[in-house]
Amino acid sequence: MDYLQLAGKEVLVVGLANKKSVAYHVGRALEQAGAIPVWVVRTKERKQDVAKLTGERDVYVCDVRHEDQVEALARDLARDHPLLAGLVHSIAFADYSEGPKPFHATSKRAFLEAVDVSCFSLTGLANAVKELLDPDASVVTISISTTTMAAENYGFMAPAKAALDSTVVFLAKSFSAFSRVRFNAVRAGLLKTSSSAGIPGYLDSYLFAEEATLRKSGLATREVADTVLFLLSPRSSGINAQGLVVDAGMGVNYFDRELVRKATSTSE
């Protein structure tokens, strides 16, 4: 039974890096639903690295920082995959190589690069493939559960994700002038991914987030992918210009009795 109504449909999945990637779990879920993931990776080297994960499916190379590569991707897709039922944007980058800094010390270069890769790339890709998208296609990006909590180690990436959340709304409005294409974000809690491992102090934040969930168990990447699949499906046709929080209840549980006790108790 094709409950999600995705069987046979082609979906562009951008941002595959490895087996821990949200993009990988989305592609795997698409396969299980009978859909066809069309992969996009950042470099030729990465294409070779993920060959065992992608199998016989088409894999394209595109570094979204370069407009000529985005344009070339659109041309290749028009030739090989002229009708896309969806686009999954699972790209984020922040240069933390200089180590933790207070937010006011963020360099202009690092901030703008994070916004370019993590946010503007959604606009650039959507515009490039707009003629290939089915009139009822669904575009889904991966954001974070909250951008208004000042997580110091996450730093300037949170404002970039805030811009991404707003971009979703404006793209939904903009595309509504000529199509019924929907734009939504899955606003995920903390995950065990390779990219998150590069965030200073992330492990401590993850362990705290795990305790803060209502179930006392961390969010699984598969759970995020399943939500993406629902938003790609016609079953979610009434959802547009939204950010769907998937955090296992973390955001409502910071005053959990045990968390408060641990934070306020003094060591002997």
C-alpha positions, 0 to 999 in steps of 0.5 A: 500500500502506497500510503504516502503516495510517493512510489515512483516519484523522483526527489532531489536530495542535496547534502549527502555526506555519509551514513550519519547524514540526515540526507542519507536517512531521507534517501533510505526512507524514500527508497522504502516508500518506493520513491527514487532519490536523486543525490547531490554531493559537494565534491567528486571525492565525496561522490566516490566516498558515498558510492556504496550508499547510493548504489545505482542511483544518479549522483551529481556534484555541486558546491552550492557556493558557486553559482555556475555549479548550481546552474550546471546541476540544473542543466544536468537534471533537466536532461536526466530528471525533468520532473521532480516531486520534491527537493530536500535541502540538507546543507549547513556549514559553519567554520569553527576552526578558530575555536569558540568565540563570543558571538560579538567576535564572529568574523564577517567572513565566517558569518556570511559563509554560513548564511550563504551555504546554510541559507541562501543555497535553498533559494539558489537551488529552488530557483535553479530547478523551479521549471523541473518541479511538479506543480504540486512538489514539496521542498523541505529543508533541515533547520534547528528546533529553536533559533532564539536560545543563545547556545554559545557553542553553536554561535553564529550558525543559529542566526543563519538557521533563523534566516533559513526559517524565514526564507522558507516562508518567503519562498512559499509565498513567492512560488505561490504566484505560479505553482502549488509548490510547498516549502517547509522546514523540519526543525530538528533537535540535537542529532548525532551527525558528523557535521554536529561533531565539529561544533565545539562542546557539542557532546555535552550539549547533546547529553543535556538535550537527551536528558531534557527530552520527555522520554529521556532518550535522544532524537534519532536521525531516522525520526527526522527523516520520517518527518521529512518524508511526510512533508514530501508526501501529498498527505501533508498537502495542507502544510506550507510555509511552516517549521515543524519542530521534531525534538522529542519534547525537549523544548518544553522540558527544561524545568524538569525536576531532575534537571533542576535538581542537578543544576542547583545541587552543590557538590560535597 
